[in-house]
Amino acid sequence: MSDKNTNENCYRITIEELNPKTAVPKTMQFEFQDRENLFNIIDNLKKNSGLDATQATKIGVSLRLLGPILMANRKHPLFIDFMPHFKNFMLLLKNTVKKSPTNK
């Protein structure tokens, strides 16, 4: 990642095909920057969301990948109808995690 912003956290995602239908498994890898600490978000979701650890990890990663793209493209035809629902979901998620008994 050559354009690193020193105020952002940098991550690398690797996806490996575990049960390939071809002789050579496929893999992909990409890097991204985020103003939020992904590990803290996932830990907080694991402790306070009511989801199991695997689900909390998946939702944490997916939201931090999708959220900034949605925000940057909120007027794009692909996202314009989805944005109000995403905003409501994020508010509900944040309130749920904040109100959790283990987060007091």
C-alpha positions in Angstrom: 0.0 0.0 0.0 2.0 2.9 -1.2 -0.5 5.6 -0.4 -0.7 5.0 3.3 -2.3 7.6 5.4 -0.5 7.5 8.8 -3.8 8.2 10.6 -5.3 5.0 9.3 -5.0 1.4 10.1 -3.8 -0.8 7.3 -5.0 -4.4 6.7 -4.5 -7.2 4.3 -7.3 -9.7 3.5 -6.5 -13.1 2.0 -9.2 -15.4 0.7 -8.3 -19.0 -0.1 -10.5 -21.5 -1.8 -10.5 -24.5 0.5 -12.4 -27.1 -1.6 -11.5 -26.2 -5.2 -13.4 -27.7 -8.1 -10.2 -27.3 -10.1 -6.7 -28.7 -9.6 -5.4 -25.3 -8.5 -7.1 -23.5 -5.7 -7.9 -19.9 -6.2 -6.7 -17.2 -3.9 -7.1 -13.4 -3.8 -5.6 -10.8 -1.6 -6.2 -7.1 -1.2 -5.2 -4.4 1.2 -7.3 -1.6 2.6 -7.0 1.3 5.0 -9.6 2.1 7.7 -9.9 4.9 10.2 -11.3 2.4 12.7 -9.3 -0.4 14.4 -10.8 -3.5 12.9 -9.6 -5.8 15.7 -11.3 -3.6 18.4 -14.5 -3.6 16.4 -14.5 -7.3 16.1 -13.7 -7.8 19.8 -16.5 -5.5 20.8 -18.9 -7.3 18.5 -17.8 -10.7 20.0 -18.4 -9.5 23.5 -21.6 -7.4 23.1 -23.6 -8.2 19.9 -25.1 -11.5 20.9 -23.5 -13.1 17.8 -21.2 -16.1 18.0 -17.5 -15.3 17.5 -17.4 -16.4 13.9 -20.5 -14.4 13.0 -19.2 -11.3 14.9 -15.9 -11.5 12.9 -17.6 -11.8 9.6 -20.0 -8.9 10.3 -17.2 -6.7 11.6 -15.0 -7.3 8.6 -17.8 -7.0 6.1 -19.2 -3.8 7.5 -15.8 -2.1 7.6 -15.3 -3.1 3.9 -18.8 -2.1 2.8 -19.5 1.0 4.9 -16.8 3.3 3.5 -17.6 2.3 0.0 -21.3 3.1 0.6 -20.6 6.4 2.2 -18.3 7.5 -0.6 -20.8 6.4 -3.2 -24.1 7.1 -1.4 -25.6 8.9 -4.5 -24.6 6.1 -6.8 -27.7 4.3 -8.4 -26.5 1.0 -6.9 -26.6 2.3 -3.3 -29.1 5.1 -3.2 -32.1 3.0 -2.1 -30.0 0.9 0.3 -28.4 3.8 2.2 -31.3 4.5 4.5 -31.5 0.9 5.5 -27.8 0.7 6.0 -27.9 3.8 8.2 -30.7 2.3 10.3 -28.9 -1.0 10.7 -25.7 0.7 11.8 -27.6 2.8 14.4 -29.3 -0.4 15.7 -26.0 -2.3 15.8 -24.2 0.5 17.6 -27.0 0.9 20.2 -27.2 -2.9 20.7 -23.5 -3.1 21.4 -23.5 0.0 23.5 -26.4 -1.2 25.7 -24.9 -4.7 26.2 -24.5 -5.6 29.9 -20.8 -6.5 29.3 -20.2 -3.0 27.9 -21.0 -1.0 31.0 
